[in-house]
């Protein structure tokens, strides 16, 4: 099914266009490559090319379609249950009286404390690794270790928190034990994001400060940190938004409780949104599926808000050099 | 009245000297410098301490567990019934359940993830890539409890429509949805590896008259293979450690089977199950969590190390 002009063989003009456009692009994403005589002779190879293209494209469509179906499924089930009472009610045995108040406040508490612990720890570690640490075996261990920690399953952190914070430190199944566990879980992500932000500060700025006689700490404090803060903050917000959706490590800390109060201090018991949703999914009555979907909508709205905030912070404050 | 002290011939260049010692340096900044370095160094140690604490905790509770249950019964046993009498502690059904779900997820994400990666790296114009990639990456940001809900309420009914004898809780549903979850990870990492393949290789093949499909499958994929393997390994490691999808959709019946239509229990799902009731510290049930956690930790650690090794290999290649 090809045009007669193409069957004549190699089209020099098209080929050079193609090469020129490929050179200016970072990725090899050119239009149809030059069609040699061999291709033109073999219809099957051309058809196979088209079929393969459709299959590769279909894989992308499967991913996007999966996302769309998931969102439609959740929205169609959950929206009828979503109203102001749902935000303001405690969980109940009756589906129509159930709400996310305890879980929402628990999530806010956990996230607030986690941010409080994670931000100084993560930024300090990143500054140390990028600005101070020499390339010796001790610091290489720290780097490799952080990469490996990022791959440890979240429920393992839950077991760690249960053994260390809940039992050894005697914090009990409290908000503070949950927040400390969550801190350890997202710390590698925050460190890696902060390192990237610090790396993007141009070396000339540091050299200028050193030339004026600044010490390493002065350079870090007054030059690197202020310039890296937007990147660090967007990384921190993204890490926190991942933490909000984490149920597994919180289940081992809080256990699956049915709470009808909001935490009033860091030593109170708590539940979080994903645990509450998990509870509802597990209930036999069909109505609770709808309640669970409504809970998911609340969770997704919180996530969307945080991701938008991260993108806003990055675009608004980050400079390109 | 500091000005009165200045004499014309003490020509001191203003400002401290870079890293200078002695003359003109005040004490306070040096103390601050010293303190700052130690505070930062202490912060950096937290991550190392975390690793040590993870390993120590898992090992300590596991050793205590192996005082009660022989190691060989745990590793070789094919029955896992810790919560009933007579209790039996063979971990193989849990490992098998995890691996079954992971295999389904791996096949799903391999097929669609690599298809998507080839499309994005070899076919899609830049404008299309810039739209599709962020949309796919939204998939990676959705909480796993949401995927679990989706698997149970949407995918499972479809599976049961095709296979009426499938269990409500089955490994297939959990595996398919988990494949959807790790697909963006597999496709992004594979695409990175494909983009790193030098253009000269493609140009050579095009000059010989190859089609785009032939270039993609015979040139780019083989050249990027270590990266693709790494992507798959890291994706599977995520799948093994994933908790909520398998807990919600795959069931809580330890079952050593190759049939994905049956209900199973994954290792992570067992840990959640134990936490659904209060189990006192020091009880055998409490210790089983850590023994299962140790197996899980070792499996993911091995896969992560293998994945990082493969990534380093393809980075060094070109």
Interface residues (C-beta under 8 A of the other chain):
Chain A: X19 X22 X25 X26 X27 X28 X29 X31 X32 X33 X34 X35 X36 X37 X38 X39 X45 X46 X48 X49 X52 X53 X55 X56 X57 X58 X59 X60 X62 X63 X64 X66 X67 X69 X70 X73 X74 X77 X120 X121 X124 X125 X127 X128 X129 X132 X133 X141 X142 X145 X146 X147 X148 X149 X151 X152 X153 X154 X155 X156 X157 X158 X159 X160 X163 X164 X167 X184 X187 X188 X191 X210 X211 X212 X213 X214 X215 X216 X217 X218 X220 X221 X241 X242 X244 X245 X246 X247 X248 X251 X252 X255 X256 X274 X277 X278 X281 X282 X289 X292 X293 X296 X299 X300 X303 X307
Chain B: X15 X16 X17 X18 X19 X20 X29 X32 X33 X36 X37 X39 X40 X41 X43 X44 X45 X46 X47 X48 X50 X51 X53 X54 X57 X58 X61 X111 X112 X113 X114 X115 X116 X118 X119 X120 X121 X122 X123 X124 X125 X126 X129 X132 X135 X136 X138 X139 X141 X142 X143 X144 X145 X146 X147 X148 X149 X150 X152 X153 X154 X180 X183 X184 X187 X195 X199 X202 X203 X206 X207 X208 X209 X210 X211 X212 X213 X214 X215 X216 X217 X234 X237 X240 X241 X242 X243 X244 X247 X248 X268 X271 X272 X275 X276 X278 X281 X289 X290 X293 X296 X297 X300 X301 X304 X305 X308
